Amino acid sequence: MRLIVHGQQAYGKSVLEAILEKAADEVVAVYCAPDKEGRPLDPLKEFALEKGLPIFQPASYRDPEVWKQLATHDADLCVMAYVLLFVPEEALNVPRYGSIQYHPSLLPWHKGPSSINWPIIMGKKKTGLSIFWPDNGLDTGPILLQKEVDIEPDDTLGSVYFNKLYPLGVEAMMESIELVRAGNPPREAQDPDDGSYEGWCRKEDVQIDWGKPGDEIYNLIRGANPQPGAWTTFNGDEVKIFDSRKAEGSGAPGSVLALDADGVLVATADGAIRIMKVRADAGKQSASEYAAAVGLETGSILGT
């Protein structure tokens, strides 16, 4: 088939690499995000340049001139690998078989831009990915295929994405292309009354309330690790918390129960969290290094 690859960043590059490695299809165009002044080239664009592929970077896909440009490629399918700009149906439907898109959740659950953070923060045991046929809604189009993964007790946003949803997503995209090639690929409609939508997981969503149960705090920390980074305060200064573990202990919520080379033990409403890695003014460092630098000691209170 004649394919358009539309995406950005490392995942977009990996999907393009997989398509070219298989060599079963011709990539007739690569669409990626516009360049940002003072920033390195997007990995997808850099790789496409290396391969001598035609590259297009429209600032908007609402422009009829962009639809005309898309039509000049005479493409069979557009493969959308991590696309943040809204693409209307006038553009999506230009290729002969339309467009397919990757989304890192089990749609219709967790529609929206932070679909890996929220299931972890909510304490869910499973998540997954969907390859779907996008439409004018936000992650609302029919499902082509889905893959499920476990969220292990100590998984973080980083481990779920990089170890599970990223590699599995590349494989699923390749499988989806084969389903389209074979003819009559699945188009399972999403129930508009089912599932959920959550917006961006932002800084204001991940401030730690030490008065909450330990499980809830731990899920928040790992669901925001590495981005946007759950945070608390000490003496009015912010500190982001990354690597941590649930632990035993009791005391006033937010109080430091112990400090050692393994980290800082902080009380929650029903137990404790051992903080092992943080980021403050000095950058990312071990919690013990941070404690020594700011004078954190047993009895100190976080969240103040």
Backbone torsions as a table, in degrees:
resi	resn	phi	psi	omega
1	MET	NA	159.5	173.3
2	ARG	-93.1	118.0	-172.5
3	LEU	-114.5	142.2	163.0
4	ILE	-101.3	129.5	173.2
5	VAL	-105.1	122.0	-176.4
6	HIS	-123.8	119.1	-179.2
7	GLY	-178.9	-158.6	178.7
8	GLN	-166.5	170.2	174.6
9	GLN	58.0	-164.5	-171.2
10	ALA	-64.2	-38.5	-178.7
11	TYR	-65.1	-43.1	176.7
12	GLY	-58.8	-42.4	177.8
13	LYS	-61.8	-43.4	-177.9
14	SER	-64.4	-38.3	177.6
15	VAL	-65.5	-44.1	178.1
16	LEU	-62.2	-42.3	177.6
17	GLU	-58.2	-45.1	-178.6
18	ALA	-63.9	-40.6	179.2
19	ILE	-64.2	-45.5	-178.6
20	LEU	-67.9	-36.3	-179.6
21	GLU	-65.1	-38.7	179.8
22	LYS	-70.4	-31.2	174.4
23	ALA	58.5	28.0	177.7
24	ALA	-93.9	-13.3	-175.5
25	ASP	-134.2	161.2	177.1
26	GLU	-104.2	123.0	175.2
27	VAL	-85.5	110.7	-173.9
28	VAL	-93.5	-14.9	178.3
29	ALA	-165.1	149.7	173.9
30	VAL	-121.8	125.8	176.1
31	TYR	-111.0	131.8	179.3
32	CYS	-144.8	173.9	-176.2
33	ALA	-65.2	149.6	176.5
34	PRO	-59.3	149.9	177.2
35	ASP	-63.5	149.7	175.4
36	LYS	-112.1	128.8	-176.4
37	GLU	-58.7	132.1	177.9
38	GLY	79.9	2.3	179.8
39	ARG	-110.7	151.5	177.7
40	PRO	-62.1	158.4	175.9
41	LEU	-59.6	142.9	174.6
42	ASP	-59.3	137.9	-178.5
43	PRO	-56.3	-35.7	178.0
44	LEU	-65.1	-45.5	179.5
45	LYS	-63.2	-43.5	-178.7
46	GLU	-59.4	-43.2	-179.7
47	PHE	-68.8	-40.8	178.7
48	ALA	-62.3	-37.6	176.4
49	LEU	-62.8	-42.5	178.7
50	GLU	-58.6	-35.6	-176.4
51	LYS	-90.1	0.2	177.6
52	GLY	70.0	28.7	-178.5
53	LEU	-89.6	146.7	177.6
54	PRO	-67.3	132.1	-174.2
55	ILE	-119.2	137.7	179.1
56	PHE	-131.8	139.6	-175.3
57	GLN	-136.7	61.7	-179.8
58	PRO	-65.2	144.9	178.1
59	ALA	-76.9	-21.1	179.7
60	SER	-149.8	147.2	176.8
61	TYR	-105.3	12.7	176.2
62	ARG	-88.7	-5.3	-175.3
63	ASP	-84.8	121.4	178.6
64	PRO	-55.7	-27.8	177.7
65	GLU	-65.7	-32.0	176.7
66	VAL	-68.9	-37.6	177.5
67	TRP	-62.3	-41.2	178.7
68	LYS	-64.0	-41.4	178.6
69	GLN	-61.8	-43.9	178.1
70	LEU	-57.9	-39.3	-177.3
71	ALA	-66.8	-25.2	-178.2
72	THR	-67.9	-16.7	-178.2
73	HIS	-81.3	-13.2	-178.8
74	ASP	49.8	48.8	-175.0
75	ALA	-84.6	150.5	173.8
76	ASP	-86.1	-34.1	-172.4
77	LEU	-154.5	142.1	170.9
78	CYS	-106.7	126.3	-179.2
79	VAL	-103.8	112.5	-174.6
80	MET	-101.5	108.9	-175.8
81	ALA	-115.6	94.4	-179.6
82	TYR	66.2	81.8	-180.0
83	VAL	-118.6	124.7	-179.1
84	LEU	-99.3	-29.6	178.0
85	LEU	-70.9	144.4	175.9
86	PHE	-69.7	131.9	178.3
87	VAL	-119.9	113.1	-176.8
88	PRO	-74.9	164.9	-177.1
89	GLU	-61.0	-28.4	178.3
90	GLU	-59.1	-33.4	176.8
91	ALA	-87.5	-40.3	-178.3
92	LEU	-59.6	-35.6	-173.4
93	ASN	-92.0	6.0	179.6
94	VAL	-65.2	-47.5	178.1
95	PRO	-62.4	155.3	-174.6
96	ARG	-53.0	-43.9	-178.3
97	TYR	-105.8	9.3	177.7
98	GLY	87.7	-150.9	-175.4
99	SER	-132.6	145.5	174.4
100	ILE	-122.0	148.6	-172.8
101	GLN	-137.5	145.3	175.9
102	TYR	-89.7	135.6	172.9
103	HIS	-139.8	127.5	-174.8
104	PRO	-84.5	60.5	169.7
105	SER	-159.6	168.7	176.3
106	LEU	-90.0	82.9	179.4
107	LEU	-54.3	143.6	12.0
108	PRO	-84.3	6.5	178.8
109	TRP	-77.6	140.0	173.7
110	HIS	61.3	44.1	167.0
111	LYS	-62.8	146.8	179.3
112	GLY	120.5	178.7	-166.9
113	PRO	-82.5	-17.6	-178.0
114	SER	-116.9	49.0	-169.0
115	SER	-74.0	-8.6	174.2
116	ILE	-93.5	-38.0	179.6
117	ASN	-57.6	-50.9	-166.1
118	TRP	-65.8	-41.4	177.7
119	PRO	-60.2	-35.7	177.9
120	ILE	-68.6	-47.1	179.7
121	ILE	-59.3	-36.4	-179.7
122	MET	-78.4	-3.8	177.6
123	GLY	80.0	21.2	-179.6
124	LYS	-73.3	153.5	-177.3
125	LYS	-95.3	-15.4	-177.8
126	LYS	-139.1	150.8	169.0
127	THR	-147.7	-157.1	-179.2
128	GLY	170.3	-159.1	179.8
129	LEU	-138.4	157.4	177.5
130	SER	-130.0	137.1	164.7
131	ILE	-106.6	121.3	-172.5
132	PHE	-135.7	169.3	178.4
133	TRP	-96.1	100.3	-174.3
134	PRO	-65.3	151.2	175.5
135	ASP	-133.4	-159.6	-177.0
136	ASN	-78.7	-6.7	174.7
137	GLY	-84.2	177.0	178.6
138	LEU	-95.6	101.6	179.0
139	ASP	61.0	36.2	-173.9
140	THR	-109.2	-2.9	-174.1
141	GLY	-72.2	169.7	-178.2
142	PRO	-62.7	149.0	-177.5
143	ILE	-87.1	133.4	172.8
144	LEU	-92.2	-50.2	174.5
145	LEU	-156.7	160.9	177.5
146	GLN	-138.0	151.3	176.1
147	LYS	-131.0	135.1	-177.7
148	GLU	-104.3	143.2	174.2
149	VAL	-132.9	154.0	175.5
150	ASP	-81.7	144.1	167.3
151	ILE	-99.7	105.6	-178.5
152	GLU	-71.9	159.2	-175.1
153	PRO	-55.2	-30.5	-178.7
154	ASP	-110.6	12.9	176.1
155	ASP	-63.8	149.6	173.9
156	THR	-119.0	174.1	172.2
157	LEU	-52.9	-44.3	-178.2
158	GLY	-63.6	-44.9	-176.8
159	SER	-72.0	-37.4	178.9
160	VAL	-64.7	-41.3	-178.9
161	TYR	-74.7	-58.7	-170.7
162	PHE	-71.7	-34.0	-177.6
163	ASN	-90.2	-20.7	-172.8
164	LYS	-124.6	-66.6	-170.1
165	LEU	-73.1	-28.1	178.1
166	TYR	-69.1	-60.6	-178.7
167	PRO	-64.4	-38.7	179.0
168	LEU	-66.2	-32.4	178.6
169	GLY	-66.7	-38.1	176.8
170	VAL	-64.1	-45.8	178.4
171	GLU	-61.1	-42.2	-178.5
172	ALA	-65.8	-35.6	178.1
173	MET	-65.2	-41.4	178.2
174	MET	-65.0	-41.0	177.6
175	GLU	-62.7	-38.1	-179.9
176	SER	-65.9	-40.6	177.3
177	ILE	-59.6	-40.4	178.6
178	GLU	-65.4	-36.9	178.4
179	LEU	-65.8	-38.2	177.1
180	VAL	-66.6	-43.1	-179.7
181	ARG	-60.7	-38.2	-177.1
182	ALA	-70.2	-20.1	179.1
183	GLY	97.1	145.8	178.1
184	ASN	55.5	52.3	178.8
185	PRO	-68.7	154.9	-177.8
186	PRO	-60.2	145.7	173.7
187	ARG	-141.4	75.5	-176.3
188	GLU	-87.8	114.4	-176.3
189	ALA	-64.0	140.4	173.7
190	GLN	-80.2	143.4	175.1
191	ASP	-77.1	115.0	-177.1
192	PRO	-64.9	-17.5	-179.7
193	ASP	-95.9	2.5	-177.9
194	ASP	-111.8	165.3	173.9
195	GLY	84.3	-158.1	-175.6
196	SER	-154.7	162.3	171.2
197	TYR	-132.0	133.2	172.9
198	GLU	-130.0	143.7	178.6
199	GLY	-79.6	-166.3	178.4
200	TRP	-58.5	139.9	170.7
201	CYS	-83.1	106.4	-172.7
202	ARG	-112.2	173.5	-177.6
203	LYS	-53.1	-43.4	-176.4
204	GLU	-66.8	-16.3	179.9
205	ASP	-85.3	-14.9	-169.6
206	VAL	-122.9	27.0	170.3
207	GLN	-74.4	133.2	-175.2
208	ILE	-81.5	130.2	171.1
209	ASP	-105.2	103.2	-174.9
210	TRP	-67.4	-11.6	177.6
211	GLY	-80.6	-1.0	178.3
212	LYS	-91.1	166.2	179.2
213	PRO	-60.7	151.6	-177.4
214	GLY	-59.3	-41.4	-179.7
215	ASP	-59.7	-41.7	-178.4
216	GLU	-66.3	-41.7	178.6
217	ILE	-66.5	-43.1	-178.9
218	TYR	-63.0	-42.0	177.7
219	ASN	-62.7	-38.5	178.4
220	LEU	-63.6	-45.4	-178.4
221	ILE	-62.8	-47.7	-175.5
222	ARG	-75.2	-28.2	176.6
223	GLY	-73.0	-16.1	179.1
224	ALA	-108.4	9.2	-177.6
225	ASN	-103.2	109.7	18.4
226	PRO	-99.9	-9.7	-176.9
227	GLN	-129.8	136.7	1.4
228	PRO	-85.0	-2.2	179.9
229	GLY	92.0	106.6	175.3
230	ALA	-62.0	148.2	-173.4
231	TRP	-144.0	158.1	174.7
232	THR	-140.9	-171.1	179.3
233	THR	-132.3	155.1	170.7
234	PHE	-140.4	120.8	-176.0
235	ASN	54.2	35.4	176.2
236	GLY	85.2	-6.0	179.5
237	ASP	-98.7	137.7	-178.4
238	GLU	-76.5	145.8	173.2
239	VAL	-142.3	128.9	177.7
240	LYS	-89.0	143.3	-177.8
241	ILE	-115.0	128.3	-178.4
242	PHE	-113.8	-97.6	-176.4
243	ASP	-65.8	132.6	-178.9
244	SER	-157.3	169.8	176.9
245	ARG	-146.2	150.0	171.0
246	LYS	-69.9	146.2	-177.8
247	ALA	-149.0	171.1	176.3
248	GLU	-92.6	149.1	179.1
249	GLY	159.4	164.7	178.0
250	SER	-150.1	147.8	-179.8
251	GLY	165.4	-177.5	177.9
252	ALA	-63.0	131.5	-178.5
253	PRO	-52.4	130.1	-179.3
254	GLY	91.4	-8.5	-178.4
255	SER	-81.5	144.1	177.8
256	VAL	-80.1	120.4	-177.2
257	LEU	-92.3	-30.9	-178.0
258	ALA	-164.5	154.5	174.4
259	LEU	-134.7	135.7	174.5
260	ASP	-156.1	-172.4	-177.2
261	ALA	-63.9	-21.9	-179.6
262	ASP	-82.8	-14.0	178.7
263	GLY	142.5	-159.7	-176.6
264	VAL	-120.2	124.2	-179.3
265	LEU	-93.6	122.3	-175.5
266	VAL	-122.3	134.9	-178.1
267	ALA	-75.7	143.1	171.5
268	THR	-116.0	-171.1	-178.5
269	ALA	-65.1	-27.8	-174.1
270	ASP	-138.8	21.5	-178.3
271	GLY	171.9	-137.2	-178.0
272	ALA	-154.7	160.8	174.0
273	ILE	-123.3	131.0	173.5
274	ARG	-93.9	114.7	178.2
275	ILE	-87.9	129.8	-176.6
276	MET	-117.4	-27.7	-179.4
277	LYS	-142.3	138.0	-176.9
278	VAL	-138.1	172.3	169.4
279	ARG	-136.9	123.6	175.9
280	ALA	-133.4	-151.0	-176.3
281	ASP	-60.6	-31.1	-178.1
282	ALA	-84.1	4.6	-178.3
283	GLY	91.0	-167.8	-177.5
284	LYS	-75.1	132.7	-177.1
285	GLN	-157.7	168.8	176.5
286	SER	-68.2	153.7	-179.9
287	ALA	-64.1	-33.9	179.3
288	SER	-66.9	-38.3	176.4
289	GLU	-64.8	-42.5	178.5
290	TYR	-61.6	-45.4	-179.0
291	ALA	-58.4	-43.7	-179.8
292	ALA	-65.7	-36.3	-176.3
293	ALA	-71.0	-34.3	-174.0
294	VAL	-106.6	0.5	178.9
295	GLY	80.1	24.0	176.3
296	LEU	-69.8	132.8	-178.0
297	GLU	-146.4	169.9	177.2
298	THR	-54.4	129.5	-177.2
299	GLY	97.7	-17.3	174.7
300	SER	-61.1	153.1	-178.3
301	ILE	-116.3	124.4	172.2
302	LEU	-87.9	152.5	-177.2
303	GLY	92.3	15.3	-178.9
304	THR	-118.6	NA	NA
